[in-house]
Amino acid sequence: MDHFDHHDGRLWCEQVPLDELAAEVGTPAFVYSASTMRDHVSRLREAFEGLDPLICYAVKANSNLAVLRLLRKAGCGFDIVSGGELKRIQRIGADASRVVFSGVGKSVREMTAGLQAGVLMFNVESEAELEILAEVAAHVGQTAGVAIRVNPDVDPKTHRYITTGKKENKFGVDLERGEALARRAIELPGIELRGIQCHIGSQITDVAPYGVAIERTAALARRLQPDAPDLAWLNMGGGYGIYYRDADAPDLADYATAVRPALEGLGLRLIMEPGRVIVGNAGVMLTKVVLGKTSGAKRFVIVDAGMNDLIRPSLYEGYHRIWPVRGDAPPALGTEADAAPVDIVGPVCESGDFLAVDRPLPAVERGDVLGVMSVGAYAFTMSSNYNDRPRAPEVLVDGDQYAVVRERESHDDLVRLERPDAKLRSLGASAGEQESHT
Ligand SMILES: *Cc1c(COP(=O)(O)O)cnc(C)c1O
């Protein structure tokens, strides 16, 4: 479900016509629908009715401050993976007691910041991390709430780059070690075992692996319960699939149905960490046709957005529907009879710079604006300045109004930190302290 609709000869985001918006803010540009995001939060709540989950939105999917503020107002807590994301949610006044801190490589600085902020818990992914966290907690003089991230060894059948719940992935610890790690957490001073967590991957469209993963995770929680007075949460992670093509995602209620039996009578509250499912279908990228060209039998449409703006097609064969913003609505997938297949590519100097390959597209001309759909998640947050391309602006639409919530970068923004005239000096003779990025 989303609030993008083709009618009256053009594509609309809520009640804003996207051809006119493109003329006003320029291209490329990301446009988000506020109503779609709010709807997705309500739908998640409805689907998991009775389980009363704490919804911790995964900030890395889309970390724009306006988006975070909107989701806080919609009642979300947050799942963060870095000190930088912590600073972002602090800026929008997030309640730290509704925040979980994930990540395989948290630095001491990040742990300290999380403790001082008072996050609900750290998702701990290794033995070494737990010991370091205990030391940091002692140093800071605070108790660290933790959940152990276990790896239930299920195959979520998604792209190998976004599979995280198999034994060979770098995330979490296997179930046997998970139990030992949890028992160590119960004993360690300064540490409180508050939860067990698993997150098996992303863009998962088969609900069965969730059922198995939560069953195994819940069984571990049951074994620990008699010895774990503070164990109050079971965290099922995120990863719910969305529709990139037609209707390739299950109903949210199906995920709930898959995990309900394992949670029955467990006496633990549910946490979930959805990212993509809240924001993915809530975004479109507007891009302008620069020119068309033919090479052998191949026809190319070159547009002004590239892999630096949207890396999903290049990085993990991500599919995004693409269609002109003006003109008729796209026909049903697979029935684009007179639309000749083209490669839609960006201007970046890489053969891997494409948005779509062999894709049916009606005839387009220089200057036409295309809408690249379902780019609300893992799009802007993964964008870069490769080829010295300023990052695109982000625009939030709500009803018949819009706001530019992140401006287009300028050339000055890109060179702001460069010091071509910096004086060479010897090691140790430095004037200022070097700060680590974390
Ligand atoms: C990325 C991530 C999520 C969110 O995944 P989605 O597929 O966007 O729902 C949730 N939890 C953890 C630990 C993550 O790393």
Ligand as a Chemical Component Dictionary entry (heavy atoms), coordinates in Angstrom:
data_LIG
# 
_chem_comp.id                   LIG 
_chem_comp.type                 NON-POLYMER 
_chem_comp.pdbx_formal_charge   0 
_chem_comp.three_letter_code    LIG 
# 
loop_
_chem_comp_atom.comp_id 
_chem_comp_atom.atom_id 
_chem_comp_atom.alt_atom_id 
_chem_comp_atom.type_symbol 
_chem_comp_atom.charge 
_chem_comp_atom.model_Cartn_x 
_chem_comp_atom.model_Cartn_y 
_chem_comp_atom.model_Cartn_z 
_chem_comp_atom.pdbx_ordinal 
LIG C1 C1 C 0 19.210 -3.505 8.970  1  
LIG C2 C2 C 0 18.670 -4.068 10.214 2  
LIG C3 C3 C 0 17.291 -4.070 10.439 3  
LIG C4 C4 C 0 16.282 -3.578 9.435  4  
LIG O1 O1 O 0 16.151 -4.423 8.337  5  
LIG P1 P1 P 0 14.972 -4.165 7.288  6  
LIG O2 O2 O 0 15.185 -5.191 6.256  7  
LIG O3 O3 O 0 15.142 -2.784 6.755  8  
LIG O4 O4 O 0 13.686 -4.311 8.017  9  
LIG C5 C5 C 0 16.844 -4.570 11.646 10 
LIG N1 N1 N 0 17.703 -5.031 12.589 11 
LIG C6 C6 C 0 19.045 -5.055 12.384 12 
LIG C7 C7 C 0 19.922 -5.584 13.450 13 
LIG C8 C8 C 0 19.562 -4.581 11.199 14 
LIG O5 O5 O 0 20.890 -4.620 11.001 15 
# 
loop_
_chem_comp_bond.comp_id 
_chem_comp_bond.atom_id_1 
_chem_comp_bond.atom_id_2 
_chem_comp_bond.value_order 
_chem_comp_bond.pdbx_ordinal 
LIG C1 C2 SING 1  
LIG C2 C3 SING 2  
LIG C2 C8 DOUB 3  
LIG C3 C4 SING 4  
LIG C3 C5 DOUB 5  
LIG C4 O1 SING 6  
LIG O1 P1 SING 7  
LIG P1 O2 DOUB 8  
LIG P1 O3 SING 9  
LIG P1 O4 SING 10 
LIG C5 N1 SING 11 
LIG N1 C6 DOUB 12 
LIG C6 C7 SING 13 
LIG C6 C8 SING 14 
LIG C8 O5 SING 15 
# 
